[in-house]
Amino acid sequence: VVRAQTEGRARADFAKILGAEKIVIRGLDSLDDLSQLESELSGFDAMFCSIGAYMKLDGPEAVQRVDFGYVVAAADLAQRCGIPSFSLVSAGGADAGLPE
């Protein structure tokens, strides 16, 4: 699990889930350069990406950077690392047609 340092946002508690011993949490100051993780991701079977910005809180530039830019960067990273499966986990009820 890779986490950017964000303030005022809820954090998932992975310690209580089945298989928690297989999860490594890696904190980053920024997601702007995911390539720094390349050496750590070799040998994984799958990558799940679950990130997003909130228009009302973060603004349109952040939404574009996070919801598109970081997701594409993560998918590219998975491909470079030879990870055969990349899954984007979206918010329940997400609607691309909504402006927020």
N, C-alpha and C positions, 0 to 999 in steps of 0.2 A: 504494500500500500504506500503510495507516494502522496504526501500532503504538502501543499503550499501553506505557509504560515499566514492564516487569515484571522482577522479579529472579528468578534461578534458573530461567529458562525458556529453552529452545533457540530460536534465531532462524533463520529460513530465509535462505539465501544466494541472493538473486535475481540476483546479478551473473553467475551461471553458466548462466542459462537463455536459450533462444532468445527474442529480443525484449526482452531486459533493458533496452535503451536506451529502451523505452517505459514503463518502470516508474518511478514517483516514490514514494519512501519518505518518509512524513510521520510524525514521532514526536509523540505527544501525551502529556501527563502523565496524562490520564484519558479514558475513553470516555464519561463522564457527560454530555457536551454535544457531540454530533456535529454540531449545527447550525453550529458554527464552520467546518465544511468546505463548507458549501453553495455558497459563491461559487467554490470550486475544482473542483466536480464537474460544472459545466455542460458539455454537449456529449459526455459519455461515453455509450457504447452499452450497457454492462453493468457491474454491480457484483457482485462475489463476496464473500461473507461467510464467513470461516472462523475463528471464535473459539469458545472454550469454556473452561469451568472444570472442575476436577477435584474431585469431592466430597471425597475423602480429604485433599487438600491445601488446598483453598480453603473448604470448608464449604458447607452448603445455601443460605445467603443469597447467597453469591457465585455459585453455580450458577444460581440463579433470576435474579439480576441480569444475568449474562453470557449464559447460554444462552437466555434469553427476552428480557429487557429490552433488551440491546444489539442483539440481532438484529432485534427489532421496530423499534428506533430507526434502525438502518441501512436497513431496508426502507422506512420512512417517509421517510428522507432521500433515498433513490434516487427515490422517487415525486415528492417536492417538486422534485428537480433534473431531472425529465423523463427519467430513465434508464429505458429500456423493459424491461430485463431485470435481474432480481435473482435470484441463485443462492446458496443456502445450502450450503456444503460441510461435510459432517459427517465425523466420524471413522469410519474403516473399522471395520466390526463394531459400530458404535454400536447400542445396544438401549434404547429408551425404557422398557422394562419393568424394567431393572436399576436397583437403588437407588444404585449408585456411578456 
